[in-house]
């Protein structure tokens, strides 16, 4: 799905999504983790399965100082 006329604020610390973007439609919720992967030369933020996140010991909702 393409989102047109959305504003995304990208910085080294993260991405601020547009106020009108509804992540509920995608099944995203607080605490979800994503990883940056390269697929056929394109960068993709790929959602990490909760089981994978648990198995690898990823910390959820931890903010850097």
C-alpha distances in whole Angstrom, upper triangle without the diagonal:
4,7,10,13,13,16,16,19,20,23,25,25,22,19,19,16,16,18,15,12,13,13,14,11,10,14,15,19,21,23,20,20,18,20,19,19,19,18,19,19,16,16,14,14,15,16,20,21,23,26,26,26,29,31,30,31,29,30,27,27,30,30,32,35
4,6,10,10,13,13,17,18,21,24,24,21,17,17,14,14,16,14,12,13,14,16,13,13,17,17,20,22,24,21,21,19,20,19,19,19,18,19,19,16,16,14,15,16,18,21,23,26,28,28,27,31,32,32,33,30,30,28,28,30,30,31,34
4,7,6,10,11,15,16,20,22,22,19,15,15,11,10,13,11,9,11,12,15,13,13,16,16,19,21,23,21,21,19,21,20,21,21,20,22,21,17,17,15,15,17,18,22,24,26,29,28,28,31,33,32,33,30,30,27,26,29,28,30,32
4,6,9,11,15,16,20,23,24,20,17,16,13,11,13,11,11,13,15,18,16,16,20,20,22,24,26,24,24,22,23,22,23,23,23,24,23,19,19,18,18,20,22,25,27,29,33,32,31,34,36,35,36,33,33,30,29,31,30,31,34
4,7,10,13,15,19,23,23,20,16,15,12,9,12,10,10,14,16,19,18,18,22,21,23,24,26,25,25,23,25,24,25,25,25,26,25,21,21,20,20,22,23,27,29,31,34,34,33,36,38,37,37,34,33,31,29,31,30,31,33
4,7,10,13,16,20,20,16,13,11,8,6,9,8,8,11,13,16,16,16,19,18,20,21,23,21,22,20,22,21,23,23,24,25,24,20,19,18,17,20,21,24,26,28,31,31,29,32,35,33,34,30,30,27,25,27,26,27,29
4,7,10,13,17,17,14,10,9,7,5,8,9,9,13,14,18,18,18,21,19,20,20,22,21,21,20,21,20,22,23,24,26,24,20,19,18,17,20,21,24,27,28,32,31,29,32,35,33,33,29,28,26,24,25,24,25,26
4,6,10,13,13,10,7,6,5,6,9,11,10,13,14,17,18,17,19,17,18,18,20,19,18,17,18,17,19,20,22,24,22,18,16,15,14,17,18,21,24,26,29,28,26,29,31,30,29,26,25,23,21,22,20,21,23
4,7,10,10,8,5,5,7,8,11,13,13,16,16,20,21,20,22,19,20,19,20,19,19,17,18,17,20,21,23,25,23,19,17,17,15,19,19,22,25,26,30,28,26,29,31,29,29,25,24,22,20,21,18,19,20
4,7,8,6,4,6,9,11,14,16,15,18,17,21,22,20,22,19,20,19,19,18,17,15,15,14,17,18,20,22,20,17,14,14,13,17,18,20,24,25,28,26,24,27,29,27,27,23,22,21,19,20,17,17,19
4,5,5,6,8,12,14,17,19,18,21,20,23,25,23,24,21,22,20,20,19,18,16,16,14,18,19,22,24,21,19,16,16,15,18,19,21,25,26,29,26,24,27,29,26,26,22,21,20,19,18,16,15,16
4,6,8,11,14,17,20,22,21,23,22,25,26,24,25,22,22,20,20,19,17,15,14,13,16,18,21,23,21,19,15,16,15,18,19,20,24,25,27,25,22,25,27,24,24,20,19,19,18,17,14,12,14
4,7,10,13,16,18,21,20,21,20,23,25,23,23,20,20,17,17,17,15,14,14,14,17,19,23,25,23,20,17,17,15,17,18,19,22,23,25,23,21,23,25,22,21,18,17,16,14,13,10,9,11
4,7,10,13,15,18,16,18,16,19,21,19,20,17,17,15,15,14,13,11,12,12,15,18,20,23,21,18,15,14,12,14,15,17,20,21,24,22,19,22,24,22,21,17,16,15,14,14,11,11,14
4,6,9,12,14,13,15,14,17,19,17,18,15,16,15,15,14,13,12,13,12,16,18,20,23,21,17,14,13,11,14,15,17,20,21,24,23,20,24,26,24,23,20,19,17,15,16,14,15,17
4,7,9,12,10,13,12,16,17,17,18,15,15,14,15,15,15,14,16,16,19,21,23,26,24,20,17,16,14,17,16,19,22,22,26,25,22,25,28,26,25,22,20,18,16,17,15,16,18
4,6,8,7,9,9,13,14,14,15,13,14,14,15,15,15,14,16,16,19,21,22,25,24,20,17,15,13,16,16,19,21,22,26,25,23,26,28,27,26,23,22,19,17,19,18,19,21
4,5,5,9,10,14,14,15,17,15,16,16,18,18,19,18,20,20,22,24,25,27,26,22,20,18,16,19,19,22,24,25,29,28,26,29,32,30,30,26,25,22,20,22,21,23,24
4,6,8,10,13,14,15,17,15,15,16,19,18,20,20,22,23,25,27,28,30,29,26,23,21,19,21,20,23,25,26,30,29,27,30,33,32,31,28,26,23,20,23,21,23,25
4,6,9,12,12,14,16,15,16,17,20,19,21,21,23,23,26,27,28,30,29,25,24,21,20,21,21,24,25,26,30,30,28,31,34,33,33,29,28,25,23,25,24,26,28
4,6,9,9,10,13,12,13,14,17,16,18,17,20,20,22,24,24,27,26,22,20,18,16,18,17,20,22,23,26,26,25,28,30,30,29,26,25,22,21,23,23,25,27
4,5,6,8,10,9,11,13,16,15,17,17,20,21,23,25,25,28,28,24,22,19,17,17,16,19,20,21,24,25,24,26,29,29,28,25,25,21,20,23,23,25,28
4,5,5,7,5,7,10,13,11,13,14,17,18,20,23,23,26,26,22,20,16,14,14,12,15,16,17,21,21,20,22,25,25,25,22,21,18,17,20,21,23,26
4,5,5,6,7,10,13,12,15,16,19,21,23,25,25,28,28,25,23,19,17,16,14,16,17,17,20,21,20,22,25,26,25,23,22,19,18,22,22,25,28
4,6,8,10,14,16,14,17,17,20,21,23,25,24,27,27,24,22,19,17,16,14,17,17,18,22,23,22,24,27,27,27,25,25,22,21,25,25,28,31
4,6,9,12,14,12,14,13,16,18,19,21,21,23,24,21,19,15,13,13,11,14,14,15,19,19,19,21,24,24,24,22,22,19,19,23,24,26,29
4,7,10,12,10,13,13,17,19,20,23,22,25,26,23,21,17,15,13,11,13,12,13,16,17,17,19,21,22,22,20,20,17,18,21,23,25,29
4,7,9,7,9,11,14,16,18,21,21,25,25,22,19,16,13,12,9,11,11,12,15,16,15,17,20,20,20,17,17,14,14,18,19,22,25
4,6,6,10,12,15,18,20,24,24,28,28,25,22,19,15,14,11,12,12,12,15,16,15,16,19,20,19,16,15,12,12,15,17,20,23
4,6,9,12,15,18,21,24,26,29,29,26,23,19,16,15,12,13,14,12,16,17,14,15,19,19,17,15,13,9,8,12,13,17,20
4,6,10,13,16,19,23,24,28,28,25,22,19,15,14,11,11,11,10,13,14,11,12,16,15,14,11,9,6,6,9,11,15,18
4,7,10,14,16,20,21,25,25,22,19,15,12,11,7,7,8,8,11,12,9,12,15,14,14,11,11,8,9,12,14,16,20
4,7,10,13,17,18,22,22,19,16,13,10,8,6,5,8,8,11,10,8,11,13,12,12,9,9,7,9,11,13,15,19
4,7,9,13,15,18,18,16,12,9,6,5,4,5,9,10,13,11,10,13,15,13,14,11,12,11,12,14,15,16,20
4,6,10,12,16,16,13,10,8,5,5,7,7,10,12,14,12,11,14,15,13,14,11,13,13,15,15,16,17,20
4,7,10,13,12,10,7,6,5,6,9,10,14,16,18,15,14,18,18,16,18,15,16,16,17,18,18,18,21
4,6,10,10,8,6,5,6,7,10,11,14,17,18,15,15,19,19,17,19,17,19,19,21,21,22,22,25
4,6,6,5,5,6,9,10,13,15,18,21,22,19,19,23,22,20,23,20,23,23,24,25,25,25,28
4,5,5,6,7,10,10,14,15,18,21,22,19,20,24,24,22,25,23,25,25,27,27,28,28,31
4,6,8,10,14,14,18,19,21,25,26,23,24,28,27,25,28,26,29,29,30,31,31,31,34
4,7,10,13,14,18,20,23,26,27,24,25,29,28,26,28,26,28,28,30,30,30,29,32
4,6,10,12,16,18,21,24,25,23,23,27,27,25,27,25,27,26,27,28,27,27,30
4,7,9,13,15,18,21,23,20,20,24,24,22,24,21,23,23,23,24,24,23,26
4,6,9,12,15,18,20,18,18,21,22,20,22,19,21,20,21,22,22,23,26
4,7,9,13,15,18,15,15,19,20,18,19,16,18,17,17,19,19,20,23
4,6,9,12,14,12,12,16,17,16,17,15,17,16,17,19,20,21,25
4,6,9,12,10,10,13,15,14,16,13,15,13,15,17,18,20,24
4,6,8,7,6,10,11,11,12,10,12,11,14,16,18,20,23
4,5,5,6,9,10,11,12,11,13,13,15,18,20,22,26
4,5,5,6,9,10,10,10,11,10,13,16,19,21,25
4,5,5,6,9,10,10,13,13,16,18,21,23,27
4,5,5,6,8,9,12,12,16,17,20,22,25
4,6,5,6,5,8,9,12,13,16,18,22
4,5,5,6,8,9,13,14,18,20,23
4,6,8,11,13,16,17,20,22,25
4,6,9,12,15,15,18,19,22
4,6,9,13,13,16,17,20
4,6,10,10,13,14,17
4,7,6,10,11,15
4,6,9,12,15
4,6,10,13
4,7,10
4,6
4
